[in-house]
């Protein structure tokens, strides 16, 4: 049973217009391909102190190779925290 999804919360690096935000998230999503990770989101979480949330899908090896990679540097948010998830065997 390995981790498959990574729910990440954080704050925007800087204020962006809607167009700048779309471009930043598109560039980030494209950079994730090198690490075999799929981006889901971003979302605006309710009930969390952070203003942005998104999820990455991939193996733990993919996620570990992502840490401090080029894709990591392109992430539009900072001050992140991550919740790692695994799929239940009956789902």
PyMOL commands that set and color helices and strands:
alter all, ss='L'
color gray80, all
select helices_A, chain A and resi 18-35+60-66+70-74
alter helices_A, ss='H'
color red, helices_A
select strands_A, chain A and resi 3-12+38-43+52-57+77-86
alter strands_A, ss='S'
color yellow, strands_A
deselect
rebuild
show_as cartoon
